[in-house]
Amino acid sequence: MIDRTTTWARRLAPFACTAIVVLSLLPGTYRPHTGASGNFEHVLAYAGTGLLLALGWAVARTWRGPVFLSAAAALLEVAQIWIPGRSAGLDNWAASTFGATLGVVLAAAWVLRRNR
């Protein structure tokens, strides 16, 4: 039986993934700006997505979640080379990878605490 957290994570994760792709591929003039640093935005977006993926599909027990999101972040950074008003950055990829890993670690901690 799947619990409520898993159900909601599975419902929300595709939206989080889609939001990252869409916001990453928008031209710079159309992208919303939060006022926070770009790297902080990357950490936050990928941590939330990593958390949802890990809670929804139990990737918290494996390395697949962060590796998948890190690879996606790398591809999106490369794609930004050809998008007006955007630029690719190794620091952005590193922030995304850190965020994805953080999200999966937080999911693992949540699951461990819940199962005690």
Wavefront OBJ file of the C-alpha trace (Angstrom):
o trace
v 0.000 0.000 0.000
v 1.292 3.447 -0.921
v 1.063 6.114 1.769
v -0.222 9.649 1.286
v 3.240 11.232 1.125
v 4.297 8.931 -1.708
v 1.061 9.588 -3.577
v 1.457 13.364 -3.374
v 5.153 13.216 -4.246
v 4.328 11.151 -7.341
v 1.681 13.675 -8.368
v 3.902 16.724 -7.869
v 7.271 15.448 -9.133
v 6.366 15.602 -12.853
v 5.308 19.241 -12.407
v 8.587 20.048 -10.642
v 10.592 18.391 -13.434
v 8.577 20.211 -16.089
v 9.014 23.546 -14.298
v 12.791 23.100 -14.221
v 12.908 22.311 -17.945
v 10.597 25.162 -18.964
v 12.274 27.768 -16.743
v 15.715 26.622 -17.881
v 14.861 26.943 -21.562
v 13.020 30.276 -21.484
v 14.872 33.226 -22.996
v 16.389 35.439 -20.317
v 13.869 38.244 -20.821
v 10.926 35.910 -20.135
v 12.371 34.083 -17.150
v 10.928 35.174 -13.806
v 13.479 36.551 -11.360
v 13.119 36.017 -7.617
v 15.779 38.480 -6.537
v 17.835 35.636 -5.057
v 21.137 34.540 -6.556
v 20.946 32.183 -9.505
v 22.816 29.474 -7.640
v 20.398 29.683 -4.704
v 17.504 29.320 -7.153
v 19.193 26.238 -8.619
v 19.752 24.648 -5.197
v 16.160 25.305 -4.152
v 14.561 24.047 -7.387
v 16.639 20.891 -7.600
v 16.391 20.130 -3.865
v 12.606 20.273 -4.065
v 12.552 18.113 -7.168
v 15.031 15.629 -5.700
v 12.933 15.426 -2.539
v 9.755 14.711 -4.512
v 11.415 12.118 -6.744
v 12.997 10.359 -3.778
v 9.782 10.301 -1.756
v 7.703 9.230 -4.730
v 9.869 6.472 -6.102
v 12.190 5.489 -3.246
v 15.299 6.694 -5.038
v 16.527 7.862 -1.638
v 18.142 4.455 -1.220
v 20.178 4.773 -4.389
v 22.381 7.171 -6.278
v 20.007 7.319 -9.261
v 18.062 10.433 -8.235
v 20.993 12.833 -7.914
v 22.725 11.358 -10.979
v 19.577 11.708 -13.118
v 19.002 15.305 -12.008
v 22.696 16.180 -12.358
v 22.722 14.855 -15.922
v 19.526 16.761 -16.715
v 21.052 19.924 -15.239
v 24.162 19.484 -17.403
v 22.068 19.065 -20.556
v 19.950 22.097 -19.692
v 23.066 24.195 -19.029
v 24.489 23.228 -22.434
v 21.154 24.009 -24.112
v 21.253 27.511 -22.625
v 24.270 28.322 -24.804
v 21.883 28.805 -27.742
v 19.083 30.610 -25.872
v 19.046 34.418 -26.067
v 19.761 36.104 -22.757
v 20.965 32.882 -21.110
v 24.405 31.507 -20.399
v 25.715 28.147 -19.309
v 27.749 27.949 -16.141
v 29.650 25.246 -14.338
v 28.672 26.920 -11.061
v 24.983 26.606 -11.968
v 25.414 22.906 -12.742
v 27.243 22.390 -9.434
v 24.476 24.204 -7.533
v 21.848 22.057 -9.263
v 23.744 18.860 -8.464
v 24.185 19.918 -4.837
v 20.468 20.731 -4.613
v 19.437 17.374 -6.084
v 21.692 15.528 -3.650
v 20.402 17.612 -0.748
v 16.799 16.827 -1.691
v 17.458 13.086 -1.794
v 19.324 13.211 1.532
v 16.425 15.119 3.113
v 13.983 12.535 1.750
v 16.077 9.711 3.199
v 16.165 11.455 6.584
v 12.400 11.998 6.437
v 11.751 8.328 5.635
v 14.125 7.118 8.362
v 12.515 9.387 10.947
v 9.007 8.374 9.898
v 9.827 4.669 10.077
v 11.262 4.801 13.607
l 1 2 3 4 5 6 7 8 9 10 11 12 13 14 15 16 17 18 19 20 21 22 23 24 25 26 27 28 29 30 31 32 33 34 35 36 37 38 39 40 41 42 43 44 45 46 47 48 49 50 51 52 53 54 55 56 57 58 59 60 61 62 63 64 65 66 67 68 69 70 71 72 73 74 75 76 77 78 79 80 81 82 83 84 85 86 87 88 89 90 91 92 93 94 95 96 97 98 99 100 101 102 103 104 105 106 107 108 109 110 111 112 113 114 115 116
